[in-house]
Amino acid sequence: MTKLKLGAISDDKPVKVTAELPAAVYRDLVAYAAVHGRETGQPVSDPARLIAPMIERFIATDRGFAKARRATRPRSQEQLHDGGS
């Protein structure tokens, strides 16, 4: 079994965004959708549905972004009380 970074696709209410992808990236997205469907047992009817979870995963695992975000985010009262960073 292949260990994919992308897990199950949630069914949240989407926000419409239009983007153009290079043909090679779209071919890779279609191939990824096929592998993802085989691995999870949930076929992906539209490879574009993978884009949001991929971006979400990328952002969640980008340490540089997390550090920059923490540096610019004001601390909330809750964080001050619970000792969080």
Secondary structure, DSSP 4 states (H G I P E B T S, - for coil): ----S--PPP-PPP--------HHHHHHHHHHHHHHHHHHS---S-GGGGHHHHHHHHHHH-HHHHHHHHHHSPPPHHHHHHT--
